[in-house]
Amino acid sequence: MLEWMLRQVMAARGIRSGAELARLLEEKAGYRLSAPSISALLGGQPKQMKADTLDALCTALECTPSELWAHTPTPPRRVKGA
């Protein structure tokens, strides 16, 4: 299972709002995200993400993808009849 850690990464860097994140993305990565897109990233785990967006987040927040996503292995599912 993957857990989206954007809010925790932001908090560790003193970033408290989506507006601050948007400003950092533009200043440090030259990347612009709309307010609804920022809100969606902050509102929960994304179902999909462009590589460019992930790269910009890592550049702006000075982090790696593994800091934005925490992985916990999912136990294997048993197949009925096996």
C-alpha positions as CSV (number, residue, x, y, z in Angstrom):
1,M,0.0,0.0,0.0
2,L,1.2,3.5,-0.8
3,E,0.6,6.4,1.5
4,W,0.8,10.0,0.2
5,M,3.0,12.0,2.6
6,L,2.8,15.5,1.0
7,R,1.3,17.3,4.0
8,Q,3.9,15.7,6.3
9,V,6.8,16.7,4.0
10,M,5.4,20.3,3.8
11,A,4.9,20.5,7.5
12,A,8.5,19.4,8.1
13,R,9.6,22.3,5.9
14,G,7.4,24.9,7.5
15,I,5.0,25.1,4.5
16,R,1.5,25.6,5.8
17,S,-0.7,26.3,2.8
18,G,-1.4,25.4,-0.8
19,A,-0.5,29.0,-1.8
20,E,2.9,28.6,-0.3
21,L,3.4,25.3,-2.1
22,A,2.3,26.9,-5.4
23,R,4.7,29.8,-4.9
24,L,7.6,27.3,-4.2
25,L,6.8,25.3,-7.3
26,E,7.0,28.3,-9.5
27,E,10.1,29.8,-7.8
28,K,12.2,26.7,-7.4
29,A,10.9,24.4,-10.2
30,G,9.4,26.9,-12.8
31,Y,6.2,24.8,-12.6
32,R,2.7,26.1,-12.3
33,L,-0.2,24.1,-10.9
34,S,-3.8,25.5,-10.7
35,A,-5.4,26.0,-7.3
36,P,-7.8,23.0,-7.9
37,S,-4.8,20.8,-8.7
38,I,-2.9,21.9,-5.6
39,S,-6.1,21.3,-3.5
40,A,-6.5,17.8,-5.0
41,L,-2.9,17.0,-4.0
42,L,-3.4,18.2,-0.5
43,G,-6.9,16.6,-0.2
44,G,-5.8,13.0,-0.4
45,Q,-3.8,10.4,-2.1
46,P,-3.6,11.0,-5.9
47,K,-4.8,8.2,-8.1
48,Q,-2.3,9.2,-10.8
49,M,0.4,11.8,-11.2
50,K,2.4,13.1,-14.1
51,A,6.2,12.6,-13.9
52,D,6.7,16.3,-14.4
53,T,4.5,17.1,-11.4
54,L,6.4,14.7,-9.2
55,D,9.7,16.1,-10.4
56,A,8.6,19.6,-9.6
57,L,7.3,18.7,-6.1
58,C,10.7,17.0,-5.4
59,T,12.6,20.0,-6.7
60,A,10.5,22.6,-4.8
61,L,10.4,20.6,-1.6
62,E,14.0,19.4,-1.9
63,C,12.9,15.8,-1.3
64,T,12.8,12.4,-3.1
65,P,9.8,10.5,-4.4
66,S,10.3,8.0,-1.5
67,E,9.7,10.9,1.0
68,L,6.4,11.8,-0.7
69,W,5.2,8.2,-0.9
70,A,5.5,5.7,2.0
71,H,5.3,2.1,1.0
72,T,3.9,-0.7,3.3
73,P,3.8,-4.1,1.7
74,T,0.4,-5.5,1.2
75,P,0.0,-9.1,2.4
76,P,-0.6,-11.5,-0.4
77,R,-4.2,-12.4,-1.1
78,R,-5.2,-16.0,-0.8
79,V,-6.9,-17.5,-3.8
80,K,-10.1,-19.5,-3.1
81,G,-9.7,-23.2,-3.6
82,A,-5.9,-23.1,-3.4
